[in-house]
Amino acid sequence: MRSIISRSVFVLVFAALLQAFAPQAVQAQTGPNILFPVAYIENRLHGPLEILDAKQARPSVEGDRSARVVLAGPDGEPGMEVLWKPVSPPGDGFNNEPRYALATYRLQSLFLDECEYVVPPVVMRALTRDEYRSLRNEAPATILTTDSVLFLLSYWLSEVSPNDPWDAARFATDPRYARHWGNLNILTHLIDHKDANYGNLLVSTHPDDPRLFAVDNDVAFDSRISDRGDTWSPLLVDRLPQKTIDRLRSITRDDLEQALGVVAEFHLEDGVLTPVATFGKNLANTRGVRSRRGRIQFGLTRAEIRQVQRRIDDLLEAVDEGRIGTFEDSAEALGLACLAVARQ
């Protein structure tokens, strides 16, 4: 493993060179903020962990243990920036709910195309404590009776800013911003987002494509409200994208159970957690973290899924009653990533 040594010159030029040196296999343009196809990013997040560079992700936040890391790519492919966020023992608790982060990422796929994702790809990984120490300093076992450390890896967005993601005047006059905000606000409403901390929502700095993202979704669903408030939980607008509303109408309770009931699963043997590619049957839908016979699962509870369904139903009722309007697709409303897909 390469050591974690800050290379300031490397970091300065990394973002500019990243896409230029990407191999042809991953050149599909997905917009200025997510530089690779989602499947490629997910594959890299699940791949070998060789760190080229790392620094504290949020140095202004006291006690923050997350890191902004550059992972080496396969031969001939560029490094990739990610957010490395350790999961504190025992794997759940306030502002320490990896299952909420993973569920939010999976929920968006039920009603948004990849070119309009508002949550960047995220996965949960496991390393033994010795393996983890070789990469990061701190290595407490996340789950009692195991020798493994769990952590989230999420894609680091390019060309984004935490400043003023919500702009009511722009929503009224900019069709593209209105579409991006509508999709984001639908998701933050469905998950009952409860942490308006600065930096949890990001807006693209591209002058022609103000795409929006929710990048920290641990405080949501059945969590208590953070001291920063739940500004993003209510719907802040009176009209939403018609296509997204149509997709919401097609979501069934079975779809929600399948997508959110199990969001991560690990096999436990000799104290070591190993991720499984295909999730098994829900071990206990009344608990968010479950274990049985060498299996450990993370997912939303039956009650939490029921709340998501209720919010979908209430939103659709508001549309049907005319309390919330809709707007159709148009070339001026679609983001650059979706326009690129349409041209393929």
N, C-alpha and C positions, 0 to 999 in steps of 0.2 A: 504494500500500500504506500502511496506517496504521502508524505507528511502534510499536515495542515499548516501551510505557511502563506501568509498574505503576500500576494504578488500584485502590487497596486497597478503597475503598467499593464499587466495581463487583464485585470478586471476592467480597466478603462477601455481597452480595445475589444474586449470579448463580445459584447453585445453587437457591435458594428460588424464584426467578422463572422459571427455565428451563422447567419443565413447564407452568406456568400460561399462558405466552405462546406455547406451541407451537401451530402451526396445526392445524385439525381433521384435515387429511390425515394427520398423524402422531400423533394422540392415542391410538392403541392402546396400552394399558397393558402394559408388559413387566416391571413390578416396580419396587421403589424404588431399585434400583441401576443399571439400564439403562433410561433414560427413553424411548427411541424404539425402533421396530422395527429389527431388524438390517439389513435391506435399505436403509432410510433412512440409517442411520449409515454404512454402507459407501459409499453414494452421496455423502454429505457428505465423507467422508475422501478420496474421489477428486476432489472438486470444487475450485473456486477457493480459493486460499490468501490470505486477508486476515486479518491478525492484529489482534485487538482488545486483547489483553493477554497477557503472558508473564512467567513467573518460573521460577527454577530448580526442577526437579521434586524433587530430593533434595539440598538444600543441605548436609546433614550428611555426604554421601558425597564424599570428596576426588576431584577429577578428573571427576566426573559431568557429562556434557554434555547430558543430556536436559532438556527444558523442559516445564512445564505451560502449555499455550497455549489461549487462547480464539479459535476461528476464527469469523469472521463468517458468518452464514447468508444465503441468498437473501432478497430483499425480503420483509418481513413474517414472517420466521422467526427464531428466536432464535439466538444464538451457541451454540457447542458446545465444551466442554472436551475437549482431547485431550492425549496424551503425544507429544511430538515427540522422537524419538531418532535422532540421526545415525548412519549406518553408516560406521565407520572404514575407511580403505583397508587391504587390497585387497578388502574386502567379505566376508571370512570370517576366522576366527581365534577364539581363546578369548574368550568373552563378547562376541563380535561376529559372531554367526551369525543374520542376519535370516531365512535360510531355515528355521532351527529355529523361530523365533517364528511364521512364517507356516504352517509345516507343522503345528504344534501347534493353531493356530486351525482349520485345515482338517480335521485328524483328528477333532476333537470332533464335527463335523457328521455323521460316519458312524455315531455311536451316541447322540447327544443331540439332543433337540428344541431349537429356539432358546430356548424359555422356560427351559431348563436349562443353557444354555451356561455353561461355567466359565472361558472365555477371552473377553475383550471383543473386538469387531471390531478388526482391525489390517490395514493395507495398507502397501506399500512404494511410495514416490514418488521422482521424480527431478526435479531442477532444474539448470539450468546454474549454473556458479559465480557468475556475475553476479546471476542471479535469487536464488540462495541468500543471497548477501551482503546483498541488500536486506531480507532477513528475519532472518537470523542472522549473527553476526560471523565465524564460522569457515567456510571453504569449500574444503577440499582435495578434489580429484577423488577419488571413491571407487574407480573402476576405471581402471587405467593406460591411457593413450592416449585417454581420454575427457575431456570438459570438463563432466562432470555430477557432481552430489553426490546420493547416495542417502540416504534416511532413512525411518524407520518412523513412521507415525501410528497411534495406537491410542486407542480411546475411553476417556475418563477416567470411572471409576465414581463413583457418588454413594453417600453414606452407608455407607462401608466403613471398616474398621480393620485395621491389621496386627497387632494384639495377640491372641495366643492363638488362631490359626485352628483348631488341633487341640485338641479337648477330649474326652478319652476318656469322662468321666462323662456329658457331654451326649450323646455318641453312643449311650450305653446307654439313655438315658431320653427323648430327644427324637426322634421319628420323622422330623420335617422336617429336623433337622440331620443325622440319620443318612443320609437320602437325598442331601442336598447333599454331605456329605463323601464318601459312596461314589462318586458321580459324579466328584468332583474327584480322588479318590485313584486311580480307574481311569485317568484321563488322565495324572496325574503318573507312574504306574507304567508305562504304555505308552510314554511318551516317555523313560523313565529320567531323570527330573528330577534334576539334580545340583547344585543351588544353593539351600541352605536359608537364604539371606540374609534378614534381617528385612525384611518388606515385599513379598517375592515372592509370598506368599499373603495374601489379604485375606478378611475375613469381614464380612458385612453387619451393621450396627448396628441394623437393624430388630428390635424385640423379638420379633416373631412369625415372622420369616422369616430364619434365619441362613444365607443363601446364601453360597457360598464361591467364590473365584476364584483363578486362577493368572495373574499379570500380567507375569511376566518369565521367559521360557522359552528364552533364548538358550543356557543351559548345560544341555544335554540330549542325547539320542540318542548320538552318537559322541564327544561332548565329554569332556574330562577332568573330574574332580570338582573343584569349587571348594573354597577353604579353609573354607567354611561347612558343607561336608558335603552328603550326599545323603539327608537325612532323609525327603524326600517321595517318593523313588523306590520303596521297598518298599510293599506293601499293609499298612496299619497296622490293618486290621479283619478280622473273620472272617465278615462278611455284607455283601452288596451288593444294590443294587436289581435285582429280577428283570427288569424291562423293559430295563434297560441291558444285562444279560447276554444277553437274547434278541437285542438289536440287534447285539451283538458277534458272535454266532453267524452272522449273515447277511453279515458282511463277508468279501469274497473278496480274493485277492491282486490281482486286476485292479482292485478298488475302491481298494486302497491305492496301487497304481501310478498310477492316474488322479488320485487326490486329492493325493498327496505327491511324485510323481516330478518335477513341475514346479509350483512354487508362486508364481513370478513370472517374467515375461519382458519384455525391453525390446528395442526396435529401435534400432540404432546407425547414425546417419548424420551425417557431418561432425562427429564427436566428441560428438554430443548423444544422450542416451538418452531414448527415448520409450516408455512402457508400452504393451503390446498388450493388447487386450481378450480375445482368444482365444489361449490358449497353443498353440504348435506341438508337434511331436513332440519327445520327449526327445532332446537332442543327444548326450548321453554319460552313461549312467546309472552310471558309475563315479566321477563327479566331482560335487561339490555346486554349484560355480559353473562354468558352461560358456559358451563363446563360439564362434560359427562364422558366417561370412558375414553379418555385420551383425546377429547375434542374440546376446543375452546372457540366459542362463537361470539361475535358482536353483531348487534342489529337493533332496530327499533322494536319496542314492545307493541303488543296488540293495541293498547290504549293510545300510544303515540301515533300509530298508523291510523287509528280511528279519528284522531284529531286532524290529521292531514286530509282525510276523506271529507270530514265535516267542513274544513276550510275551502276545499274545492267546490263542494256542493253550495256553500253560501256564496262563493264568488260567482258561480254560474247563475244562481238565483238572482243576484244583483244585476247581472247582464240581462237576463230574461225580463226583469221588471223595469229595465230602462234606467236604473240608477247608475250603471256604468255603461258607457258607450264602447264602440269598437272602431278600428280603422283597418282598411285593407292593405295588402302588400302593394308596394310600388317601387320603382327603381330608385327613387330618391329616399325611400325609407329603409331599404335593405342595406345592411352593413357591407363593407368591402369584402369580407370573407365569404359571405353568401353570394355576392355578385360574382366573385371569382369561381365559385362552385357552379353557378348558373351558366357561366361561359364555357365550362369544360364539356 
